[in-house]
Amino acid sequence: MNIDKMVFAITGALILVTIIFAVSHSLYWLWVTAFIGANLFQASFTGFCPLAIFLKAAGVKSGNAF
């Protein structure tokens, strides 16, 4: 699995988890969801993704976008 697919998988899982937490615990978890969405949005324009940098440092194979 390359960095691109891992970024999609990790962010998708985190969004689902924070929505579950927002429904079951506190609506403040939606701030984490908004942060993830904003980060994905800015990464689409700038190409800068902190998760991709971390994954590259961990030795994950590069993809087309990162």
MARRO-114842 format. One record per residue (C-alpha): residue number from 1; residue in one letter; z, x, y. Coordinates in nm, 3 decimals, always signed. Example, Ala and Ser with C-alpha at 12.3 -4.5 7.8 and 13.67 -1.06 7.14 Angstrom:
% residues 2
<atom k="1" r="A" z="+0.780" x="+1.230" y="-0.450"/>
<atom k="2" r="S" z="+0.714" x="+1.367" y="-0.106"/>
END
This chain:
% residues 66
<atom k="1" r="M" z="+0.000" x="+0.000" y="+0.000"/>
<atom k="2" r="N" z="-0.095" x="+0.142" y="+0.340"/>
<atom k="3" r="I" z="+0.089" x="+0.121" y="+0.673"/>
<atom k="4" r="D" z="-0.113" x="-0.178" y="+0.799"/>
<atom k="5" r="K" z="-0.023" x="-0.396" y="+0.501"/>
<atom k="6" r="M" z="+0.340" x="-0.283" y="+0.507"/>
<atom k="7" r="V" z="+0.372" x="-0.370" y="+0.878"/>
<atom k="8" r="F" z="+0.240" x="-0.720" y="+0.806"/>
<atom k="9" r="A" z="+0.467" x="-0.763" y="+0.503"/>
<atom k="10" r="I" z="+0.784" x="-0.637" y="+0.672"/>
<atom k="11" r="T" z="+0.735" x="-0.829" y="+0.997"/>
<atom k="12" r="G" z="+0.644" x="-1.146" y="+0.810"/>
<atom k="13" r="A" z="+0.955" x="-1.118" y="+0.594"/>
<atom k="14" r="L" z="+1.176" x="-1.049" y="+0.898"/>
<atom k="15" r="I" z="+1.035" x="-1.351" y="+1.082"/>
<atom k="16" r="L" z="+1.105" x="-1.576" y="+0.784"/>
<atom k="17" r="V" z="+1.459" x="-1.438" y="+0.747"/>
<atom k="18" r="T" z="+1.541" x="-1.482" y="+1.116"/>
<atom k="19" r="I" z="+1.410" x="-1.840" y="+1.110"/>
<atom k="20" r="I" z="+1.633" x="-1.914" y="+0.810"/>
<atom k="21" r="F" z="+1.929" x="-1.758" y="+0.995"/>
<atom k="22" r="A" z="+1.848" x="-1.959" y="+1.308"/>
<atom k="23" r="V" z="+1.848" x="-2.284" y="+1.112"/>
<atom k="24" r="S" z="+2.160" x="-2.207" y="+0.911"/>
<atom k="25" r="H" z="+2.375" x="-2.002" y="+1.152"/>
<atom k="26" r="S" z="+2.279" x="-1.972" y="+1.516"/>
<atom k="27" r="L" z="+1.973" x="-2.032" y="+1.730"/>
<atom k="28" r="Y" z="+2.030" x="-1.690" y="+1.886"/>
<atom k="29" r="W" z="+1.849" x="-1.542" y="+1.585"/>
<atom k="30" r="L" z="+1.528" x="-1.672" y="+1.743"/>
<atom k="31" r="W" z="+1.559" x="-1.389" y="+1.996"/>
<atom k="32" r="V" z="+1.495" x="-1.144" y="+1.712"/>
<atom k="33" r="T" z="+1.192" x="-1.351" y="+1.609"/>
<atom k="34" r="A" z="+1.065" x="-1.345" y="+1.968"/>
<atom k="35" r="F" z="+1.113" x="-0.967" y="+1.986"/>
<atom k="36" r="I" z="+0.914" x="-0.916" y="+1.667"/>
<atom k="37" r="G" z="+0.634" x="-1.141" y="+1.796"/>
<atom k="38" r="A" z="+0.625" x="-0.967" y="+2.133"/>
<atom k="39" r="N" z="+0.611" x="-0.629" y="+1.963"/>
<atom k="40" r="L" z="+0.321" x="-0.739" y="+1.743"/>
<atom k="41" r="F" z="+0.142" x="-0.877" y="+2.050"/>
<atom k="42" r="Q" z="+0.175" x="-0.556" y="+2.250"/>
<atom k="43" r="A" z="+0.079" x="-0.346" y="+1.946"/>
<atom k="44" r="S" z="-0.250" x="-0.535" y="+1.925"/>
<atom k="45" r="F" z="-0.341" x="-0.406" y="+2.272"/>
<atom k="46" r="T" z="-0.178" x="-0.064" y="+2.285"/>
<atom k="47" r="G" z="-0.175" x="+0.046" y="+1.921"/>
<atom k="48" r="F" z="+0.190" x="+0.150" y="+1.961"/>
<atom k="49" r="C" z="+0.410" x="+0.014" y="+1.681"/>
<atom k="50" r="P" z="+0.757" x="+0.164" y="+1.623"/>
<atom k="51" r="L" z="+0.760" x="+0.038" y="+1.262"/>
<atom k="52" r="A" z="+0.427" x="+0.212" y="+1.194"/>
<atom k="53" r="I" z="+0.565" x="+0.537" y="+1.336"/>
<atom k="54" r="F" z="+0.870" x="+0.508" y="+1.111"/>
<atom k="55" r="L" z="+0.657" x="+0.433" y="+0.806"/>
<atom k="56" r="K" z="+0.425" x="+0.725" y="+0.879"/>
<atom k="57" r="A" z="+0.727" x="+0.956" y="+0.903"/>
<atom k="58" r="A" z="+0.846" x="+0.818" y="+0.569"/>
<atom k="59" r="G" z="+0.517" x="+0.930" y="+0.414"/>
<atom k="60" r="V" z="+0.334" x="+0.599" y="+0.374"/>
<atom k="61" r="K" z="-0.047" x="+0.626" y="+0.357"/>
<atom k="62" r="S" z="-0.223" x="+0.553" y="+0.688"/>
<atom k="63" r="G" z="-0.438" x="+0.245" y="+0.735"/>
<atom k="64" r="N" z="-0.717" x="+0.149" y="+0.973"/>
<atom k="65" r="A" z="-0.500" x="+0.031" y="+1.262"/>
<atom k="66" r="F" z="-0.206" x="+0.271" y="+1.248"/>
END
